[in-house]
Amino acid sequence: MKRNEQQALRAERYRVYVTTHRGMARLNNEDNFTVNNISKRLESRNTDFSDVYDAPLLAAVFDGMGGESKGEYASYISSKAAKSLYFSMKATPDAPIDALAAAFVQRANDEIRAFLEDNNCSTGGSTMVAGIFKNEIIYPFSIGDSRIYLYRNEQLTQISKDQTLAMKKVEANIYTPEEAERSPDSHRLTAFLGVDYNRQGLAAQYYEPIVMQRSDKLLLCSDGLYDELSAGDIRDVIRNHPDNPTMALVKAALQSGGSDNVTCVLIEREI
C-alpha cells in the first residue's frame, strides 16, 4: 500500500464518550450499549468511559423492556449481536451497510425470541439506535423510541423517529407533536427487537446518511435522557461540557428526577 493511501485510512478518527446509569428509581440497569466490540457487562449497573477509535466505527444504544431480568437480557443479547455486526464490517468492508444492518437486526430479534421462549416468557425486547461511521459518513438507523440527535453549529436536531403509538397518532392528526410528548402513548412501542414473534422479518428505520463535519457530534440515548431533559436542555449541556458531555447529560437527567435507566453515547470527529 502506498504511503498516501495509508495516511488516508488513518485520517478518520472519533472520540467516543459513554455513560450509563440505572437511575434513581430502578434497582437494575436494563440499558446497554455497543462501541465496536465493547458493551456493558450484564451485572454492571453504571459505566462511564471515553476513548478514541479509527473508522469504521459502530456505536449503538439498547433499552430493554419486559420487567425483572428479561429486559436486561434482551438489551444484552442485542449488544452481543451488534458486536457481530462490527466484526462483519471489519471482515467484509465492501459489503452494503444496509444488508449488514438488516442481518444484525434479524439476528438480535431471533436471539431475543429464543431466550424468551426458553424461559417461558411471553413479553420482552429492546429498543435500538445505532450509527455506522465510515468514509466520513454516518449511517443512522433505529427501532423503538431510543433517539439519535445531531449536534451541529451549537444546534440540536433529532434524527430518529420514535416508533410509538403517539407518533402514529401524530401522523393521523390526532395529536400534535407537543401532545404526543405528554400523552400516555408516548412509550407504547409499535416496533422493537423481539417483537417479530414469527420471525418473518423485522425492518429497522434507516435515515438519510450524514456527512460528518469536524465539529459535529452524534448523540445516541435511551428515553431516560429525553424524558427528563428537553431538547434545549440537552443542547445546552453538550455545549457547556465539551470535556465530559455524556457524564454531564446523565448527571443532569438524574438531578431532574432520574426515573428510568439512562444511557448516552456521544461521538465526535477528532480528525
N, C-alpha and C positions, 0 to 999 in steps of 0.2 A: 504493500500500500504506500502511495506517495505521501510525503510529509504534509502537504496541504490538505489531503483527504483525512489524515489522522487528526489534524487540527480542527477540521470541520466537524468530525464526530465528537470532539471534546467541547464544542462551542455552545452546548446547550446544557445548562446546569440549574437545578432548582433547590431552593431551601424549603424544607417541609417542616411545619410545626404541627404537633398533635397534642391534644389534651382531651381526656375523657374522665368523667366523674359520675358516681352513682347518684348524685343529687342529695337533697336534704330530707327527702321523704321515703326513699327506696332503700331496701336492705342489700339488694344486689344490682349489678350493672348489666342490663340486657343489651347495651350498645357494644359495638365492636368496630374495628377499622382494619384496613389493609393499606400498607405502603410498600409496594413491591412484594417482598416475601416476609414482611413483619406485620404482626397483628397483636391485639391484646390477649394476654393469657386468660383463659376462661375463668380462673379463680381471682383474677385481679380486678379490684373494684375501681381503682383510679390509676391513670397513667398520664405522664407528661414527658415529652421529649421533642427535640428538633435535630435535624441532620440535613446533609447536602447529598443530592442524588443527581447522577447524569441521566439524560434521556436514553432510551424510552423509560417513562415513569408511569406507574399505575397508583392511583390513590382512590380509596373508597371508604364510605361510612355505612354501617348497618345498624338498624334499630329493631331489635327482636320484640315480638309480642306473643302472648299466649299464656302468661301467668306462670307462677312458680319458676321452674328452671327451663321451661320449653322455649321461651323467647330468647333466653341467654344462649341455649344450644343452637337455636335457629340462626342467630347472628354469627355465632362461632363457626357453624358449618359454612355459612356464606363467605366468611372471611377466608376460610381454607380454600374454597372454590376460587376465590379471587386470586389467591397465590398461584393456583394452577393457571389462571389466565395470564399472570405475569410471566410464568415460565414458558407458556405457549408463545407469548410475544417475543421473548428472547430467542426461542428455538426457531421460529418461523417469522422473521422480521418483515417479510414481504406479504404475509397473509392479510386479507382485508380485515380492518379493525372491527367492522360491524359483525362479521362472521365469528371472530374470536369472542366478541362480547356476547353474542347470541348463544354461543356454546356454553359460556360461563353461566349465563342466566338460567339456562335449562338444567345445567348440572347442579347448581345451587338449589333450584326448586326440587329436583328429583331427590337429592340427598336429604333435604328437609322433610319431604313427604315420607321417605323411607324411615327416617328417625321417628317421626310421629306415629307411623303405623307400627313400628317395632315396640313402641312404648304405649300403645293403645290410647293415643291422644287424637282427638277429633279436630283440635284447632292449634294453630301456631304458625309462625312465619317471621319474616323480616323484611323491612324496607331496605332500599339500596340507593345510594347516589355514588357515582364514580366518574373519574376523569382519566383518560389516557393522554399522556403528553408525549408528542413525537413530532420531530421536524418543525418545531416552534408552533405547533398547533395543539389545542386542547380538543379532545373528542369527549363531550359530556353525555351521560345517559343516566336514567333513573327508573325506579319502580317504587311507588308508595308516596309518602309525604315527607321524607327527609329532603333537604334542599341543597341546591347549588347556587351560590352567589358569585358574581364577578365584581371585584373592587377595581375600578379604573378611574383615573383622574379625580380621586377622592370622592367618587360616587359609587353607590352600591346598587347593582341590578340583579334581580332574581332571574336565574337562567332556567331552572327547572320548573315543572308544572306539577302541582300536587295531584295525585290520583286519589281523590276523595269524593264522597257523596256531595259535599259542599261545593266543590268545583263543578261537578255535574249540574248542580242547580244554578250556578253562575252562568254556565253555558246555555241553560234553558231559561235564563232571565227570571228565575225565581228569587235568587239572592243577588245583591250587589257584592263586589269583592269585599267590601268592609263588613257586610252582614255575614258573609261566608266565614271570615276570620273569627267571628264571635259565636257562630252557630254550633249546636251540638253535633252537627255533621262534619265539622272541620277535621276530625280524625277518624272518620268512618271510611276505611280504605276500600277502594274498588280494585286494587291490584297490589300484590306483594309477593315476594319469594315464598313459595309454599302453597299458594292459592290454587295452583294448577293440579287439582286432585287426580285428574285422569291422564296427566302427563301428555296432553295433546299439543302443547306448545305455549309458552309464556313469552310475550314480547316486552322488551323494555321500551321506554320513551327515549328516542335519540334526538339530540338538539343540534342546531347549526354549529359546526366546528368554529372555534375561536382562535384567531391568530394571537399568540401570546406576546404582548409587548413587555418591554423590560420592567415597567413599573406596575404591571398587572398583578393581582392576587386573586386566586380562586379559593373560595371557602366552601367546604362540604360540611354539613352539620345535620344532626338529628333534631327532632322537634323540641327537645328540651332546651334548645337555644332560642329559637324564634317564638316559642310560647311565652318566654319571659322577657325578651327584648324586641323592640320594634326594629324595623329595617334601619331607621335613623340611628338608633342606639348602637346597632351592630357596626354601622359605618363609622360612627364616632370612636368606638373602642378600637377598631382596626387602625384608624387614623392616628389615634393618640398613643398607641402601644406598638410601635413597629418592631420592637425587640422581642416581645413575647405575646403576640396577638391572641393565640388560642388560649393561653393561660388567663389572659385578661378577659376574654369573652366568657369563659366558663366561670370565672370569679364573679363577673357582673350578673350572669344568669343565676348563680347561687344566691347572691345578695338580693336579687329580685324575687326570690321565693324558692328556686331550685326544686320544683315539684316533680321533676322527672329526671331520669338519666340525661346527661348532656355530653355530646361529643363534637369536637371541632377539629377538622384537618384543614390547614391553610397552606397553599403552595404559592410561592413567589419565584419569579425567574431571577437568577443571580447573574448569569452570563448567557 
